[in-house]
């Protein structure tokens, strides 16, 4: 299920987002209740961040591509949504709250979160976070995937944000 950390302000969200452990997430859509949605998946940090109207409203740990099953990078749109999807490729494996990014099987969905990359190319999210995200998104929402899961970036430095509410790409 994962563990939600409740927050009520952008500052509190940022503070909690920096300390997430596998399966944890923060969600505060009331910070920016309207506007266009953008989901940014950082493969290097195994983190998914949700922005509405340019303001960060949610952050979750993620698990992406294990070696040999890379998650593609780039700019995607949500092509299809299915709350009760099952994989056609991997033995009918459940993919709750699936949001398809590519027609060849890459999607955002609830899945395992061991603290390292272990998916077959999808973006695994905590179950409850995936449910909230599924409820919030619409077909055509933008998803940006960047970084490299096989070369993680530590959270103790190295990357400086130009604008604290939007990722450096």
Secondary structure, 3 states (H helix, E strand, C coil): CCEEECCCCHHHHHHHHCCCCCCEEEECHHHHCCCCEEEEEECCCCEEEEEECCEEEEEEEEECECCCCCCCCEEEECCEEEEEEECCCCCCCEEEEEEECCCCCCEEEECCCCCCCCECCCEEECHHHHHHHHHHCCCCCEEEEECCCCCCCCCCCCCCCCECCECCC
